[in-house]
Amino acid sequence: MTVRIIDRRFDSKHKSSVNRGRFIDRFKGQIRKAVADAINKRGIRDIENGEKIGIPGKDIAEPQFEQGRGGVWETVRPGNDRFSSGDQVDRPQGGAGGQGKGQASQDGEGLDEFLFTLTKDEFLDIFFDELALPHLVKQHLAHVEQYRRVRAGYTQSGVPTNINLARTMRGAAGRRIAVGGPYAAQLRALMAELDEKKNKLADDDPELERLRREIVRLHAKMDKVPFVDSFDLRYTNRIRVPQPSTQAVMFCLLDVSGSMDESRKNIAKRFFMLLYLFLTRNYERIDVVFIRHHTVASEVDEDEFFTSRESGGTVVSSALELMHKIITDRYPSSQWNIYGAQASDGDNWNDDSPRCRELLEQKLLPLTQYFAYIEITEGPPQNLWEEYSRLEAAHGDHFAMRRIATVADIYPVFRDLFKRQV
């Protein structure tokens, strides 16, 4: 006979996902540190994937209550046929009785590293935790393209899927009471009169026949009152309500001149890839404009921005002028929150760096919510950094500049620039 056991407990499903979420919440600090270490080892196209991370065992160890080992203990153990009392036994070489390759710790105890695999969504949620665009305000609320549907009572017309049964049946019951009420009162009066005359008159008396015919007629009228009439139908009404949305655009400016060698371009691309993932993941209404420049600037798409190997001289002001032209043509500051991020090695024509500072100070910073400049170099600051330092002193509330020397600096600088404002 086959026995089948079916588990119908309500908590038998999705227990692993709940426990997984609890684990991430409890050890989020250790997981965030492991994610930060893992991001520096990835390629540009691999940033968006999940990750297998390791957490040291000591970081997840928890104190436990145990029964004390005090007192006198008597233990019975199985005997052996190889050794006798007093025999000397050689010390094993290495771990696991001389057969393994592990090394024991000095105190005789150890704990393996705990390996934990994060999904793509979990990895990005932790990676972008506590980040936000600074000074994001609703600049323009009149131009609304998003709507949300809200309940707005009931209507007498609609599609069958929107019928509200409770409201329909309540209306039908009220209609039947209102329409059949007079008939019910007459019927009760006739029934009472018939019962009273039955005891006084013969069964075939014409008066009794008249009363019976009248009762049958009233019953027929009441039966003709429909249980649910088309007039009773009520449909749940939903209307579209305009929902103001914040419009934002991020300009990504990348220096691809000859002085930006492949390693520096790779660091810049990693920084912009993080920025791109952060924006597209956390903001639905945001445009991203990619601008590459050497002696001339050009607007490119995402794929060309991250993969093109074009190179040339250095005229940084060309990118700033193109950014200002695009803002004027397509993104008026009265309707859009405008952000900018520029990555360069700082090497620029000496006559062009003051021009860049003037463009930012006079044309771009008045239009933007926030502008970040990243200088990728291990040497001393370049002339562009010196010019921009004057801007940071005067406009530190919405202009920031940082230096990146190695790949390991990308994540700390990124979090510092876009940390959530309290």
C-alpha positions as CSV (number, residue, x, y, z in Angstrom):
1,M,0.0,0.0,0.0
2,T,1.4,3.4,-1.0
3,V,1.3,6.1,1.6
4,R,1.3,9.7,0.4
5,I,1.9,12.6,2.8
6,I,0.9,16.0,1.6
7,D,2.2,19.1,3.5
8,R,-0.6,21.7,3.4
9,R,0.9,24.0,6.0
10,F,0.7,27.7,5.1
11,D,4.3,28.5,6.0
12,S,5.8,25.7,4.0
13,K,6.3,27.9,0.9
14,H,8.9,30.6,0.3
15,K,10.6,29.9,3.7
16,S,14.0,30.0,2.1
17,S,13.4,33.5,0.6
18,V,12.2,34.8,4.0
19,N,15.2,33.4,5.8
20,R,17.5,34.7,3.0
21,G,16.1,38.2,3.5
22,R,16.6,38.0,7.3
23,F,20.2,36.8,6.8
24,I,20.9,39.8,4.5
25,D,19.4,42.2,7.0
26,R,21.4,40.9,9.9
27,F,24.7,40.8,8.2
28,K,24.3,43.7,5.8
29,G,27.4,45.4,7.0
30,Q,29.6,42.4,6.2
31,I,27.8,41.8,2.9
32,R,28.2,45.5,1.9
33,K,32.0,45.3,2.5
34,A,32.2,42.1,0.5
35,V,30.3,43.7,-2.4
36,A,32.6,46.7,-2.3
37,D,35.6,44.4,-2.6
38,A,34.0,42.4,-5.4
39,I,33.1,45.4,-7.5
40,N,36.8,46.3,-8.0
41,K,37.6,43.0,-9.5
42,R,34.9,43.1,-12.2
43,G,34.9,44.1,-15.8
44,I,32.7,46.9,-17.2
45,R,30.1,44.5,-18.6
46,D,30.1,42.3,-15.5
47,I,29.1,44.9,-13.0
48,E,25.4,44.1,-13.5
49,N,25.6,40.4,-12.6
50,G,25.2,38.6,-9.3
51,E,28.1,37.7,-7.1
52,K,29.4,34.9,-4.9
53,I,30.8,36.5,-1.8
54,G,32.6,35.2,1.2
55,I,32.0,36.3,4.8
56,P,34.6,35.4,7.5
57,G,33.2,32.9,9.9
58,K,34.0,35.0,12.9
59,D,31.7,37.7,11.6
60,I,28.6,35.5,11.6
61,A,29.4,33.6,14.8
62,E,26.9,34.2,17.5
63,P,27.1,33.6,21.3
64,Q,25.2,30.6,22.6
65,F,24.1,29.4,26.0
66,E,25.6,25.9,26.8
67,Q,25.4,23.7,29.8
68,G,28.6,23.9,31.9
69,R,31.1,21.1,32.0
70,G,31.7,21.3,35.8
71,G,31.4,18.3,38.1
72,V,32.7,14.8,37.9
73,W,32.1,12.9,34.7
74,E,32.4,9.2,34.0
75,T,32.6,8.3,30.3
76,V,32.5,4.8,28.7
77,R,34.3,4.5,25.4
78,P,34.7,1.6,23.0
79,G,37.9,-0.4,23.3
80,N,40.4,-1.2,20.6
81,D,42.6,-4.1,19.6
82,R,45.7,-2.0,18.5
83,F,46.8,-0.2,21.6
84,S,47.2,-1.0,25.3
85,S,47.5,1.2,28.3
86,G,50.9,3.0,28.4
87,D,51.6,2.6,24.6
88,Q,53.3,5.7,22.9
89,V,51.6,7.0,19.8
90,D,53.3,9.1,17.2
91,R,51.9,12.6,16.7
92,P,50.1,12.9,13.3
93,Q,51.8,15.1,10.7
94,G,49.4,17.8,9.3
95,G,45.6,18.0,9.7
96,A,43.1,15.2,9.5
97,G,45.3,12.5,11.1
98,G,48.2,13.2,8.7
99,Q,46.1,12.6,5.6
100,G,44.7,16.1,4.9
101,K,46.3,19.3,3.8
102,G,44.7,21.7,6.2
103,Q,46.5,23.6,8.9
104,A,45.1,23.8,12.4
105,S,44.9,27.2,14.2
106,Q,47.1,27.9,17.2
107,D,44.3,27.5,19.7
108,G,43.1,24.3,18.1
109,E,39.9,25.8,16.7
110,G,38.9,27.2,13.3
111,L,35.9,28.3,11.2
112,D,35.7,28.2,7.4
113,E,34.7,31.2,5.4
114,F,30.9,31.4,4.7
115,L,30.2,31.6,1.0
116,F,27.0,33.3,0.0
117,T,25.6,33.9,-3.5
118,L,23.8,37.2,-4.2
119,T,21.3,37.4,-7.0
120,K,21.6,40.3,-9.5
121,D,18.9,42.3,-7.8
122,E,20.3,41.7,-4.3
123,F,23.7,42.7,-5.4
124,L,22.6,46.0,-7.0
125,D,20.3,46.8,-4.1
126,I,23.1,46.5,-1.6
127,F,25.6,48.2,-3.9
128,F,23.4,51.3,-4.4
129,D,22.0,51.4,-0.9
130,E,21.9,54.8,0.7
131,L,22.6,56.6,-2.6
132,A,20.5,59.3,-4.3
133,L,20.8,62.2,-6.6
134,P,21.5,65.3,-4.4
135,H,19.2,68.3,-4.6
136,L,16.5,66.4,-6.6
137,V,13.5,68.7,-6.5
138,K,10.3,68.9,-8.6
139,Q,11.1,71.7,-10.9
140,H,8.1,71.3,-13.2
141,L,4.7,69.9,-12.3
142,A,2.6,71.3,-15.1
143,H,3.9,69.0,-17.8
144,V,2.6,65.7,-16.6
145,E,2.7,62.5,-18.6
146,Q,2.1,59.9,-15.8
147,Y,-1.2,59.0,-14.4
148,R,-2.5,56.6,-11.7
149,R,-5.9,55.1,-11.5
150,V,-7.9,55.7,-8.3
151,R,-11.3,54.5,-7.1
152,A,-14.1,57.1,-7.6
153,G,-17.3,55.5,-6.4
154,Y,-19.7,53.6,-8.7
155,T,-21.1,54.0,-12.2
156,Q,-24.1,52.5,-14.0
157,S,-22.1,51.6,-17.1
158,G,-18.9,49.6,-17.5
159,V,-17.5,46.2,-18.5
160,P,-18.5,43.0,-16.8
161,T,-15.2,42.5,-15.1
162,N,-15.8,45.7,-13.1
163,I,-19.2,44.8,-11.7
164,N,-19.3,45.4,-8.0
165,L,-21.5,42.5,-6.7
166,A,-22.0,43.7,-3.2
167,R,-23.2,47.1,-4.4
168,T,-25.4,45.5,-7.1
169,M,-27.1,43.1,-4.8
170,R,-27.7,45.8,-2.2
171,G,-29.4,48.0,-4.8
172,A,-31.4,45.0,-6.2
173,A,-32.7,44.2,-2.7
174,G,-33.7,47.8,-2.1
175,R,-35.5,48.0,-5.4
176,R,-37.5,44.7,-4.8
177,I,-38.5,46.1,-1.4
178,A,-39.6,49.4,-2.8
179,V,-41.5,47.9,-5.8
180,G,-43.1,44.9,-4.0
181,G,-43.9,46.7,-0.8
182,P,-47.5,47.8,-1.7
183,Y,-48.2,44.3,-3.1
184,A,-46.9,42.7,0.0
185,A,-49.1,44.9,2.2
186,Q,-52.2,44.1,0.1
187,L,-51.3,40.4,0.2
188,R,-51.1,40.3,4.0
189,A,-54.5,42.1,4.3
190,L,-56.1,39.6,1.8
191,M,-54.6,36.6,3.6
192,A,-55.9,37.9,7.0
193,E,-59.4,38.5,5.5
194,L,-59.4,35.0,3.9
195,D,-58.5,33.3,7.2
196,E,-61.2,35.2,9.0
197,K,-64.0,34.4,6.5
198,K,-63.0,30.7,6.2
199,N,-64.7,30.0,9.5
200,K,-67.9,31.8,8.6
201,L,-68.5,31.0,5.0
202,A,-68.8,27.8,3.0
203,D,-65.7,26.7,1.1
204,D,-67.4,27.3,-2.3
205,D,-68.7,30.7,-1.4
206,P,-68.2,33.3,-4.2
207,E,-66.6,35.7,-1.7
208,L,-63.8,33.2,-0.8
209,E,-63.2,32.5,-4.5
210,R,-62.8,36.2,-5.1
211,L,-60.3,36.5,-2.3
212,R,-58.3,33.5,-3.6
213,R,-58.2,35.0,-7.2
214,E,-57.0,38.3,-5.8
215,I,-54.2,36.6,-3.8
216,V,-53.1,34.7,-6.9
217,R,-53.1,37.9,-8.9
218,L,-50.9,39.6,-6.3
219,H,-48.5,36.7,-6.2
220,A,-48.1,36.9,-10.0
221,K,-47.4,40.6,-9.8
222,M,-44.7,40.0,-7.2
223,D,-43.1,37.2,-9.2
224,K,-42.8,39.5,-12.1
225,V,-40.5,41.8,-10.1
226,P,-37.0,40.7,-11.4
227,F,-34.4,39.5,-8.8
228,V,-31.7,41.6,-10.5
229,D,-32.5,44.2,-13.1
230,S,-30.2,46.0,-15.5
231,F,-31.0,49.1,-13.6
232,D,-29.4,47.6,-10.4
233,L,-26.0,47.0,-12.0
234,R,-23.2,49.0,-10.5
235,Y,-19.7,49.1,-11.7
236,T,-16.6,50.1,-9.9
237,N,-15.5,53.4,-11.2
238,R,-11.8,54.3,-11.6
239,I,-10.5,57.6,-13.0
240,R,-7.1,58.7,-14.1
241,V,-5.5,61.2,-11.8
242,P,-2.4,63.1,-13.0
243,Q,0.6,62.2,-10.9
244,P,3.4,64.8,-10.9
245,S,6.7,63.3,-11.9
246,T,10.2,64.7,-11.5
247,Q,12.1,65.0,-14.8
248,A,15.8,64.6,-14.6
249,V,18.7,64.3,-17.1
250,M,22.3,63.3,-16.4
251,F,25.1,64.3,-18.7
252,C,28.1,62.0,-18.8
253,L,31.2,63.7,-20.2
254,L,34.2,61.4,-21.0
255,D,37.7,62.6,-22.1
256,V,39.0,60.2,-24.8
257,S,42.1,62.2,-25.7
258,G,45.5,60.7,-26.3
259,S,46.7,61.5,-22.7
260,M,43.9,59.3,-21.4
261,D,45.6,55.9,-21.8
262,E,43.6,52.6,-21.8
263,S,43.9,52.1,-18.0
264,R,42.5,55.6,-17.3
265,K,39.7,55.2,-19.8
266,N,38.8,51.9,-18.2
267,I,38.6,53.5,-14.8
268,A,36.4,56.3,-16.2
269,K,34.2,53.8,-18.0
270,R,33.8,51.8,-14.7
271,F,32.7,55.0,-12.9
272,F,30.2,55.9,-15.6
273,M,28.9,52.3,-15.7
274,L,28.1,52.5,-12.0
275,L,26.5,55.9,-12.5
276,Y,24.4,54.5,-15.4
277,L,23.2,51.5,-13.5
278,F,22.4,53.6,-10.5
279,L,20.3,56.1,-12.5
280,T,18.4,53.6,-14.6
281,R,17.7,51.3,-11.7
282,N,16.5,53.9,-9.2
283,Y,14.8,56.5,-11.4
284,E,12.0,55.8,-14.0
285,R,11.8,59.3,-15.4
286,I,15.5,60.1,-16.2
287,D,17.4,60.7,-19.4
288,V,21.1,60.0,-19.8
289,V,23.1,61.9,-22.4
290,F,26.6,60.5,-23.3
291,I,29.2,63.0,-24.6
292,R,32.7,61.9,-25.7
293,H,35.4,64.5,-26.5
294,H,39.0,65.0,-27.6
295,T,39.6,68.2,-29.7
296,V,35.9,68.0,-30.7
297,A,32.9,66.7,-28.7
298,S,30.1,64.5,-30.0
299,E,26.9,63.0,-28.5
300,V,27.0,59.2,-28.7
301,D,24.8,56.3,-27.6
302,E,25.5,54.0,-24.7
303,D,27.3,51.3,-26.6
304,E,29.6,53.7,-28.4
305,F,30.3,55.6,-25.2
306,F,31.6,52.5,-23.4
307,T,33.3,50.6,-26.3
308,S,34.6,53.1,-28.8
309,R,38.4,53.4,-29.0
310,E,38.5,56.8,-30.7
311,S,41.3,59.2,-29.5
312,G,42.8,62.6,-30.3
313,G,43.9,65.8,-28.7
314,T,42.4,67.6,-25.7
315,V,39.9,70.5,-25.8
316,V,37.7,70.0,-22.7
317,S,35.6,73.1,-23.4
318,S,34.1,71.5,-26.5
319,A,32.2,69.0,-24.3
320,L,30.9,71.7,-22.0
321,E,29.8,73.8,-25.0
322,L,28.0,70.8,-26.5
323,M,26.3,70.1,-23.1
324,H,25.1,73.7,-22.9
325,K,23.7,73.5,-26.5
326,I,21.8,70.3,-25.8
327,I,20.3,71.8,-22.6
328,T,19.2,74.9,-24.6
329,D,17.7,72.8,-27.3
330,R,16.1,69.9,-25.4
331,Y,16.2,70.3,-21.7
332,P,15.1,73.7,-20.4
333,S,16.1,74.1,-16.8
334,S,12.6,75.3,-15.8
335,Q,11.3,71.8,-16.6
336,W,14.2,69.5,-15.9
337,N,16.5,68.7,-13.1
338,I,19.9,68.7,-14.8
339,Y,23.0,66.9,-13.6
340,G,26.5,66.5,-15.0
341,A,29.5,64.2,-14.4
342,Q,32.8,64.7,-16.1
343,A,35.8,62.4,-16.1
344,S,39.2,63.4,-17.4
345,D,42.9,63.1,-16.5
346,G,43.1,66.9,-16.1
347,D,45.4,67.4,-19.1
348,N,44.2,70.3,-21.2
349,W,45.4,73.1,-23.2
350,N,46.5,75.9,-20.8
351,D,44.4,78.5,-22.7
352,D,41.3,76.2,-22.6
353,S,41.2,75.5,-18.8
354,P,40.1,79.1,-17.9
355,R,37.6,78.8,-20.6
356,C,36.2,75.6,-19.0
357,R,35.9,77.4,-15.7
358,E,34.0,80.3,-17.2
359,L,31.6,78.0,-19.1
360,L,30.8,76.1,-15.9
361,E,30.5,79.2,-13.7
362,Q,28.5,81.4,-16.1
363,K,26.5,79.0,-18.2
364,L,26.2,75.5,-16.8
365,L,26.2,75.7,-13.0
366,P,23.2,78.2,-12.9
367,L,21.3,75.6,-14.9
368,T,22.3,72.4,-13.1
369,Q,21.4,70.9,-9.8
370,Y,24.7,69.1,-9.3
371,F,27.9,68.8,-11.2
372,A,30.7,66.3,-10.4
373,Y,34.3,66.3,-11.8
374,I,36.5,63.2,-11.6
375,E,40.2,63.5,-12.3
376,I,41.9,60.2,-13.0
377,T,45.6,60.5,-12.3
378,E,48.2,59.3,-9.9
379,G,50.4,62.3,-10.3
380,P,50.1,65.9,-9.1
381,P,46.9,67.9,-10.0
382,Q,46.7,69.2,-13.6
383,N,45.8,72.7,-14.8
384,L,42.1,71.8,-15.1
385,W,42.0,70.7,-11.5
386,E,43.5,74.0,-10.4
387,E,40.8,76.0,-12.3
388,Y,38.0,73.9,-11.0
389,S,39.2,74.3,-7.4
390,R,38.2,77.9,-7.6
391,L,34.7,76.8,-8.6
392,E,34.4,74.4,-5.7
393,A,35.3,77.1,-3.3
394,A,32.6,79.4,-4.6
395,H,29.9,76.8,-5.5
396,G,30.6,73.9,-3.1
397,D,26.8,73.3,-2.6
398,H,26.3,71.9,-6.1
399,F,29.8,71.4,-7.5
400,A,32.1,68.6,-6.3
401,M,35.5,67.3,-7.5
402,R,37.3,64.1,-6.5
403,R,40.5,62.3,-7.7
404,I,40.7,58.6,-8.6
405,A,44.1,57.0,-8.8
406,T,43.4,53.3,-9.0
407,V,40.4,51.0,-9.6
408,A,40.0,50.6,-5.8
409,D,39.1,54.3,-5.5
410,I,36.1,54.1,-7.8
411,Y,33.5,52.8,-5.3
412,P,34.4,55.1,-2.4
413,V,34.5,58.2,-4.6
414,F,31.2,57.2,-6.2
415,R,29.5,56.7,-2.9
416,D,30.9,60.0,-1.6
417,L,29.6,62.0,-4.5
418,F,26.1,60.5,-4.6
419,K,25.4,59.7,-0.9
420,R,21.9,60.4,0.3
421,Q,21.5,63.9,1.8
422,V,20.1,63.9,5.3
